[in-house]
Amino acid sequence: MNKVENSFLNKNQFGEDFLWGVSTAAFQIEGAHDADGKGSSIWDVFTSQKGKIKNDHHAVTACDFYNSYQTDIDLIRELNIPNFRFSISWPRIMPTGVHPVNQAGIDYYNKIIDSLLESGIEPWITLYHWDLPHALELKGGWTNRESVTWFSDYVAVCAHYFGDRVKNWMVINEPSVFTGAGYFLGIHAPGKKGISNYLKAMHHVTLATAKGAKVLRNAIPDANIGTTFSCTHIEPATQNAKDIEAAKRVDTLLNRTFIEPILGLGYPQKDLPVLKKLNNYILEDDLNNLDFHFDFIGLQCYTREVVKSSLLIPYIGAELVSADKRNVISTEMGWEVYPPALYHVLKKFNEYKGIKKIIITENGAAFADTVTNGKVFDIKRTHYIQDHLEQILKAKEEGLNVEGYFVWSLTDNFEWAEGYNARFGLIHVDFNTQKRTIKNSGLWFKDFLS
């Protein structure tokens, strides 16, 4: 039996109010890196440095969404996708990160918003998806406490120019990833390393998340305001006590550190002692200012990680056992294909009392897709989406809070340190010609949503 053709899944099983969408990010798709007054972002600078990105790929052109947004919006409509998540490029509308505003950037996003609404597609804006203005990084970026003010001013600009038509907002995307990879490991922009850089960035980003949300609430009282977190189901490699404790520390780091402060629970310092070093950067009213009652929380889950104890790894005393070493099915990113991870993550986050609504704001898979006779037979991706939707349905049937699902991503795009090697899209992009080809997974999703 062909699962793709005979899947028992039906959109109606999820309820008529369940949200269906697709997600993107400005730096990964727009290109036009210096067009019409846009300033440089930390990723523009990072990708220009040799050896930082696989095959020295860069996003100067990317998917050229800046010039071809109408084509892609037409494709979203063709695929019956009712909600489109995209991010605003901070340096496109504020080239130096602060005033003055670049009117050409404002005009560009107004055209996208108007086109979406005219096409019957609801816009969902992410305010920060990793592309900090480089001019602000020269002042310390997220390690500078002033970043909270810079970000708040930027949010106010977006609310002023777009809030009359956009009701759905996500404040900051995956803070654990861009602070960990960008300010501790140095493998993402801006390429900083060290525990002090990481902890300062962590705290300032968390403050900025709450402050940005409050700015939105004041400017657009009826807005639907959320923020998104990268979440991973964590399991110990064995039932050995040391592995269990190591898994608990990794779970704390990846799944708890950023969400608990905004729920008014503070940082989970007891379960991850290195977080006590945050006290060096926490001022008197900070913990009170972190609390904000978001209308929804976006969870982004792709896989599970298996953890074992390791005395060699500083601060967490743990290491991940790769999918390759475990000899399990994985994607081009090296991530295990393990659909129950999504169910476990939903169950875990449903335990928090302060979350009003949960939406899966990213889920998807990268595979080595090729166009053959004008078609892309990406059966693995279709199965991946179906299997994860089954886990969501299982969660819903158990009464768990989950009210939407956004596929990552609309098109193949620039996948950060992986460059163009990891294809996540429902739509294939030939990066030499910019030709779009809807993959079979996209056609399946279209039929599912019809």
C-alpha positions in Angstrom: 0.0 0.0 0.0 1.3 3.4 -0.9 1.2 5.5 2.2 1.2 8.8 0.2 -1.9 7.9 -1.7 -3.7 6.0 1.1 -2.8 8.0 4.2 -5.7 8.0 6.6 -4.9 11.6 7.5 -7.7 14.1 6.8 -7.4 17.8 7.5 -10.8 17.8 9.2 -9.5 15.5 11.9 -7.6 18.4 13.3 -10.6 20.7 13.7 -11.8 23.6 11.6 -9.8 26.1 13.7 -6.5 24.3 13.4 -3.9 26.6 11.7 -2.0 25.4 8.6 0.9 27.2 7.2 4.4 27.4 5.9 7.5 29.2 7.3 10.4 31.1 5.9 13.1 33.6 7.0 14.3 36.8 5.3 18.1 36.0 5.2 17.5 32.5 3.8 15.3 33.6 0.9 15.5 37.3 0.1 18.9 37.8 -1.5 19.2 41.5 -2.6 21.8 41.8 0.2 22.5 45.5 -0.4 19.6 46.6 -2.6 17.6 49.8 -2.0 19.6 51.0 1.0 19.7 47.7 3.0 22.4 47.6 5.6 24.7 44.6 6.3 23.6 42.0 8.8 25.9 39.8 10.9 25.1 37.0 8.4 26.2 39.1 5.4 29.5 39.6 7.1 29.8 36.0 8.4 29.1 34.4 5.0 31.7 36.6 3.3 34.4 35.0 5.3 36.1 32.0 3.7 35.5 28.7 5.3 32.5 29.7 7.5 29.9 28.1 5.2 30.0 24.7 3.5 31.4 25.1 0.0 31.7 28.9 0.8 28.1 29.4 -0.2 26.6 32.8 0.5 23.1 34.4 0.4 23.8 37.4 -1.9 21.0 36.2 -4.1 19.6 33.2 -2.2 16.1 32.5 -3.7 15.8 36.1 -4.9 12.5 36.4 -3.0 13.1 40.2 -2.9 12.4 40.3 -6.6 10.2 37.2 -7.0 8.0 37.4 -4.0 4.9 37.6 -6.1 5.7 34.4 -7.9 6.2 32.6 -4.5 3.0 34.1 -3.1 1.1 32.8 -6.1 2.6 29.4 -5.4 1.5 29.6 -1.8 -2.0 30.2 -3.0 -1.8 27.4 -5.6 -0.8 25.0 -2.7 -3.9 26.1 -0.7 -1.7 27.2 2.2 -3.7 29.8 4.2 -1.0 31.1 6.5 2.5 32.4 5.5 5.2 33.0 8.1 8.1 35.3 7.0 10.6 37.4 8.9 11.4 41.1 8.6 15.1 41.9 7.9 16.0 44.4 10.6 18.9 45.9 8.5 16.6 46.3 5.5 14.3 48.7 7.3 16.9 50.1 9.8 20.3 49.8 8.0 22.3 50.7 11.0 20.0 49.0 13.5 18.7 52.3 14.8 16.9 55.3 13.3 16.6 56.6 10.6 14.2 54.2 8.9 14.8 53.1 5.3 11.6 53.8 3.5 12.4 51.4 0.6 12.5 48.6 3.1 9.2 49.6 4.6 7.7 49.8 1.1 9.0 46.3 0.3 7.4 44.6 3.3 4.2 46.6 2.7 4.0 45.1 -0.8 4.4 41.6 0.5 1.7 42.1 3.2 -0.7 43.6 0.7 -0.1 40.9 -1.8 -0.7 38.2 0.8 -3.9 39.7 1.9 -5.1 40.2 -1.6 -4.4 36.5 -2.2 -6.4 35.5 0.9 -3.3 34.4 2.8 -2.7 35.5 6.4 0.7 37.1 7.1 2.6 35.9 10.2 5.6 38.1 10.9 8.7 37.0 12.7 10.5 40.1 14.0 13.9 38.6 14.5 15.2 35.6 12.6 18.9 36.0 13.3 20.0 38.8 11.0 21.2 41.4 13.5 22.4 44.6 11.8 26.2 44.4 11.6 26.5 48.0 12.9 25.0 46.9 16.2 27.4 43.9 16.4 30.2 46.3 16.2 28.8 47.7 19.5 28.7 44.2 21.0 25.5 42.9 19.5 23.4 40.8 21.9 26.2 40.8 24.4 25.5 44.6 24.9 22.6 45.3 27.3 21.7 48.2 25.0 20.5 45.5 22.5 17.2 45.4 24.5 16.6 49.0 23.7 17.7 48.7 20.1 15.4 45.8 19.5 12.4 47.5 21.2 12.8 50.5 19.0 12.9 48.3 15.9 9.8 46.4 17.1 8.0 49.8 17.5 8.9 50.7 13.9 7.4 47.4 12.6 4.3 47.8 14.7 3.8 51.3 13.4 4.2 50.5 9.7 2.6 47.0 9.5 0.3 46.7 12.6 -2.8 48.0 10.8 -2.9 44.9 8.6 -0.8 42.2 10.4 -2.4 40.6 13.5 -0.1 37.6 14.0 3.4 38.2 15.4 6.4 36.1 16.5 8.9 38.1 18.5 12.2 36.1 18.3 13.0 32.9 16.6 14.9 30.0 18.4 17.0 32.0 20.9 18.8 28.9 22.1 20.1 28.2 18.6 21.4 31.6 17.6 22.9 32.4 21.0 24.5 29.0 21.4 25.8 28.6 17.8 26.6 32.3 17.4 27.9 33.4 20.8 29.3 30.2 22.4 30.4 27.8 19.7 31.1 30.4 17.0 29.8 28.3 14.2 27.0 30.8 13.3 27.1 34.5 12.9 28.6 36.6 14.5 31.1 33.8 15.3 31.8 34.7 18.9 32.9 32.1 21.5 33.0 31.7 25.2 30.6 31.3 28.2 30.5 35.0 29.1 29.5 36.0 25.6 26.8 33.3 25.6 25.4 34.1 29.0 25.2 37.8 28.3 23.5 37.2 24.9 21.1 34.7 26.5 19.9 37.1 29.1 19.7 40.1 26.9 17.8 38.2 24.2 15.3 36.9 26.9 14.8 40.5 28.1 14.3 41.7 24.6 11.8 38.9 23.9 9.6 40.2 26.8 10.2 43.9 26.1 9.5 43.4 22.3 6.2 41.7 23.1 5.2 44.5 25.5 5.9 47.1 22.8 3.7 45.1 20.4 0.9 44.8 22.9 0.9 48.6 23.6 1.0 49.4 19.9 -1.5 46.8 18.6 -3.8 45.8 21.5 -5.6 43.1 19.6 -2.5 41.5 18.1 -1.9 37.7 18.4 1.6 37.7 19.9 3.8 34.7 20.2 7.5 33.8 20.2 9.2 30.6 19.1 11.5 28.0 20.6 13.6 25.2 19.2 12.7 22.1 21.1 14.3 18.6 21.0 13.2 15.4 22.6 16.1 14.2 24.8 16.7 10.6 25.8 19.7 9.1 27.8 21.9 6.7 25.9 21.5 4.1 28.7 19.6 3.8 32.0 22.9 4.4 33.8 22.4 7.1 36.4 25.2 9.3 34.9 23.6 9.2 31.4 20.2 10.0 32.9 21.6 13.1 34.7 23.5 14.1 31.6 20.3 14.0 29.6 18.5 16.1 32.2 21.2 18.8 31.9 20.9 18.8 28.1 17.1 18.9 28.3 17.4 21.9 30.7 19.8 23.7 28.3 17.9 23.1 25.1 14.3 23.0 26.2 13.9 25.0 29.4 16.4 27.8 29.7 14.7 30.3 27.4 11.0 29.6 28.0 10.9 29.3 31.8 11.9 32.9 32.4 9.2 34.3 30.2 6.7 32.1 32.0 7.7 33.8 35.3 9.6 30.7 36.5 13.1 32.2 36.4 16.2 30.5 34.9 16.5 26.8 35.8 19.7 27.2 37.6 19.2 24.3 40.0 19.2 21.7 37.2 22.0 23.4 35.2 24.5 25.0 37.7 26.4 26.9 35.0 23.4 29.2 34.7 24.2 30.6 38.1 26.9 32.6 36.3 23.9 34.6 34.8 23.6 36.3 38.2 26.6 38.4 37.1 24.4 40.1 34.5 21.0 40.1 36.1 20.0 43.5 37.4 17.4 44.2 40.2 14.2 44.3 38.2 15.2 41.9 35.4 13.5 38.8 36.5 10.2 40.7 37.0 10.6 42.2 33.5 11.0 38.8 31.8 7.5 37.7 32.4 5.0 38.2 29.5 1.7 36.4 28.9 2.1 35.4 25.2 -1.0 34.5 23.2 0.8 31.5 21.8 4.1 29.7 22.0 5.7 28.4 18.8 7.5 25.1 19.1 10.0 24.0 16.5 10.9 20.3 16.6 12.7 18.2 14.0 14.3 15.3 15.8 15.4 13.7 19.1 18.9 13.6 20.6 20.4 10.7 22.6 22.8 11.9 25.3 25.6 10.2 27.3 27.7 11.5 30.1 31.0 13.0 29.2 33.5 14.5 31.7 35.3 16.0 28.7 32.5 18.4 27.8 32.6 21.6 29.9 29.6 23.1 31.7 27.1 20.3 30.8 29.2 17.1 31.2 27.3 15.5 28.4 27.6 14.8 24.7 25.2 13.8 21.9 25.4 10.4 20.3 25.0 11.1 16.6 22.4 9.5 14.4 25.2 8.1 12.3 26.8 6.4 15.3 23.4 5.0 16.3 22.9 3.7 12.7 19.4 5.2 12.4 17.6 6.8 9.5 18.5 10.5 9.2 18.1 13.5 7.0 20.8 15.5 5.1 21.3 17.5 8.3 22.3 14.3 10.1 19.2 14.5 12.2 17.4 11.3 13.1 14.0 10.8 11.6 12.0 10.1 14.8 8.4 11.4 14.6 7.4 10.5 18.2 9.8 13.3 19.2 7.1 15.8 18.3 4.5 14.0 20.5 7.0 13.9 23.4 7.8 17.6 23.0 4.1 18.5 23.0 3.5 16.5 26.1 6.4 18.1 27.9 5.4 21.7 27.1 1.8 21.0 28.0 3.0 20.6 31.5 3.6 24.3 31.8 0.5 26.1 33.2 1.3 29.5 31.7 1.1 28.6 28.0 -2.2 29.6 26.5 -1.8 28.0 23.0 0.9 25.9 21.3 1.5 26.1 17.6 4.2 24.0 15.8 5.8 26.9 13.9 8.5 24.7 12.2 8.8 21.1 11.2 10.3 19.6 8.1 13.2 17.6 6.6 16.1 18.1 4.3 16.7 15.4 1.6 18.8 15.3 -1.5 16.1 16.3 -4.0 16.6 16.4 -7.7 14.3 17.3 -10.6 13.6 14.4 -13.0 11.5 15.1 -16.1 10.1 18.2 -14.4 9.2 16.5 -11.2 10.7 16.0 -7.7 9.8 12.6 -6.2 10.6 13.4 -2.6 8.7 10.5 -1.0 10.8 10.7 2.2 9.6 14.2 2.9 6.0 13.4 2.3 6.3 10.5 4.7 8.1 12.7 7.2 5.3 15.3 7.2 2.6 12.6 7.4 4.2 10.8 10.3 4.7 14.0 12.2 1.0 15.0 11.6 0.0 11.6 13.0 1.9 12.5 16.2 0.1 15.8 16.4 -3.2 14.1 15.9 -2.3 11.6 18.7 -1.6 14.5 21.0 -4.8 16.3 20.1 -6.8 13.2 20.7 -5.3 12.9 24.1 -6.5 16.5 24.8 -3.0 18.1 24.6 -2.8 21.8 23.6 -1.7 22.1 19.9 -3.5 24.3 17.5 -1.4 24.7 14.4 1.3 23.3 12.1 3.7 25.2 9.8 6.0 23.3 7.5 9.6 24.4 7.2 9.9 25.5 4.5 8.2 26.9 1.4 11.2 26.7 -0.9 14.7 25.3 -0.7 16.9 28.1 0.6 20.1 29.1 2.2 20.4 26.8 5.2 22.9 28.8 7.3 26.2 26.9 7.8 25.0 24.2 5.5 24.7 26.6 2.6 22.5 25.3 -0.2 23.3 21.6 0.5 20.3 21.0 2.7 17.0 21.3 0.8 14.0 21.7 3.1 11.4 23.1 0.7 8.0 21.9 -0.5 9.2 23.7 -3.7 12.5 22.9 -5.4 14.7 25.9 -6.4 17.4 25.7 -9.1 19.8 28.3 -7.6 21.4 28.9 -11.0 18.2 29.8 -12.8 15.8 30.5 -9.9 13.3 28.1 -11.5 10.7 26.8 -9.0 9.3 23.2 -9.2 6.7 22.1 -6.8 7.8 18.8 -5.2 5.5 15.8 -4.7 5.4 16.7 -1.0 4.1 20.1 -1.9 1.4 18.5 -4.2 0.5 16.1 -1.4 0.2 19.0 1.1 -2.0 20.9 -1.5 -4.4 18.0 -1.7 -4.4 17.5 2.0 -5.4 21.2 2.5 -8.0 21.3 -0.2 
